[in-house]
Amino acid sequence: MSPQQNRGKLSLFSGSIPTSQKQRHQLLKAISWKSQGTIKYLLFLSLLVISITNPYPASAHKVEVSGDVGGTLHIEPNDNPRAGEPSQVWFALTRRGGRVIPLSQCNCRLAVYAEPYATGEPALLEPRLEAVAAERYQGIPGTEITFPKPGIYELQLNGKPVSGARFKPFKFKFEVTVAGGSTQNTQIQQDVNGDLVEGESQKLPIWAIALPIFGFIGILVVVLRNMRGGSGE
């Protein structure tokens, strides 16, 4: 091959390949931004798929404040009680500043109402409170509640300081939504609010498990192809 032909080939390639460091940096930067945009889009799609296929809402403790006392309600399991199944309930009571109020310092009373209810109507349940240990709390009020039917309930916790304790009397109202129990999977029944509800199964359907898995596999394949394509350019 003659030197002129080689020179022609070199000039041809030099026109398509950046020769300066600045040009190469700009090209790599453009590829990087393109890959990042694609990955962000795919991550958004994966989160959307998971949120649609996840039949259980994210749980969060319920918090109320009355005077100088704050109260946090938690119900096992995962703040998602089911009708006909015992649920462990506890209240973390704290004074302003974060000091915990144990049951030994509080004359507390718990009442459970089925919504809607009229003022002066007797409580549906009045569980006895006991001192329990939960998470980082010791000796806080707790009890076990079995909600009879699916629906919306209101938990009212009233408290007054015993002799020697220093906090203001308080009253908390927590709204709790109770789902159908596992023994009601194939039944349609009347809930406590007067609406017809269908019991939910505790077992996830196969498609709900498989769809997120296939989604992640697809995302991984696309990301790998993008990376290979970017490096090839």
Stockholm file with secondary structure:
# STOCKHOLM 1.0

chainA/1-233         MSPQQNRGKLSLFSGSIPTSQKQRHQLLKAISWKSQGTIKYLLFLSLLVISITNPYPASAHKVEVSGDVGGTLHIEPNDNPRAGEPSQVWFALTRRGGRVIPLSQCNCRLAVYAEPYATGEPALLEPRLEAVAAERYQGIPGTEITFPKPGIYELQLNGKPVSGARFKPFKFKFEVTVAGGSTQNTQIQQDVNGDLVEGESQKLPIWAIALPIFGFIGILVVVLRNMRGGSGE
#=GR chainA/1-233 SS CCHHHHHHHHHHHHHHSCCSHHHHHHHHHHHHHHHHHHHHHHHHHHHHHHHHHCCSCCCCCEEEEETTEEEEEEEETTTCCBTTSEEEEEEEEEETTSCBCCGGGEEEEEEEEESSCCTTCCCSBCCCCEEEEETTEEEEEEEEEECSSSEEEEEEEEEEECTTCCCCCEEEEEEEEEBCCGGGTTCEEECTTSCEEECCCSSCCHHHHHHHHHHHHHHHHHHHHHHHHHHHC
#=GC SS_cons         CCHHHHHHHHHHHHHHSCCSHHHHHHHHHHHHHHHHHHHHHHHHHHHHHHHHHCCSCCCCCEEEEETTEEEEEEEETTTCCBTTSEEEEEEEEEETTSCBCCGGGEEEEEEEEESSCCTTCCCSBCCCCEEEEETTEEEEEEEEEECSSSEEEEEEEEEEECTTCCCCCEEEEEEEEEBCCGGGTTCEEECTTSCEEECCCSSCCHHHHHHHHHHHHHHHHHHHHHHHHHHHC
//
